[in-house]
Amino acid sequence: MTANQLKDEHPQSQISFELAALAANLSRRTPFDGINEVTKYFQRREVSKRSVLLTNGSRCNHFYYVASGVLRSYLRTEQGKESTIMLAFEDWWITDIDSFTTGGASVINIDVLQDSVIYGLSKRDFDLMVTTSPAFESAFRKMMQHAYIREQRRAVGLLSETAESRYLALLRRFPKLEQLTSQRIIASYLGITPEFLSVVKKKRKEKP
């Protein structure tokens, strides 16, 4: 039975499945008791494609866990050019960590690329859990460390690797990427134009 079928036939079972996945994610690097007491602070939302969760200039008040679907964060210049910072797939997290942590205005946008189910943790509840649950604090600290490593490696790749190698590495990590989002967004994540991405894909197909 697929996840969608499960949701249609047993919506409460689907929610239980999602919460179990959230709990497993939180416990992945720091196993701890009382995980159900933690997950109850997360608010479930079903968000449709093209929904906007955060706009440039507003304050980011939530940390989001993606139970299903695809989200992205991006910058938009005054000229209207978009640069994708992050793509968040199922079992990923997304926020504006700067605005969320400092309370300042966000410089990025977060929107929904596919119909999604997300679980939001407010800043108030996040701070409460950090101060009352050492295991929760440890889990999030380790998650942020791994996220920083991932983003540093991506930044190094943008400076030292070819567009083709970055594209292939992305496909290895996310084989269904091109079914989930547009070539324009993939190109902006790779730091190239859609036209150049087309050239990269064509050259790849022509290779023996």
Steps between C-alpha positions, in 0.01 A plus 500: 500500500639841407520794738224679306271197522568475870410865544173462309387188681640558849582869554583448868732214408671731251555761768640233732733390219618859450559553872696175519722625215548832678590322823746274317663804340543676834634182663739414217806661657386530862268221615286614791196404701181703501507569126119520493519790743719678247302432183178633655645850467510472121197631309395308189415693183401394151634759257429516129742556215606864463410582861736748666624426852745786539562825312803722494474767770275306736607315814545123488312356798502128413731209433336263250529123466395373155289187540429487127544725199770751404583848633772744408667810640635764265619856452342736250702796375359843414531394135272203570771232476453207737780302664392180671669450835346170605264231379321313779355159417315242707662450843695828473487823699481858379496848653683831486739416780628858528156658542373209712794529741549876520143622447613729220334547164546217252698559182368184334172355381361151560235356271341168414595321176263204539192439712656427838437404860718688746538511878587840640673566831459857624793700636333516841458122520847444357654713776290319759616157383864608481492612863296209638628205294879450476441216251296727273770768519762240412295366208455843345860604563629191320251552219623857454860381499424255219305766311796738527734230369265433208472867408875553532563209264248650257674838515836334434348310209369821344856635503698190407281264295360520150129555443474148357658337804274699734196400294593131504571508874158656557330229294681229695363644823151559360430268203142629465599866518391586147156353564456718808606845384574708192820537303501871590515424873759224457717739301473773763599249770805402295594864441454488121241614248224267372653531153837380625334214686342395169847493344632289790213252465545480122873430532426230756259327262750516216775330701549132404 
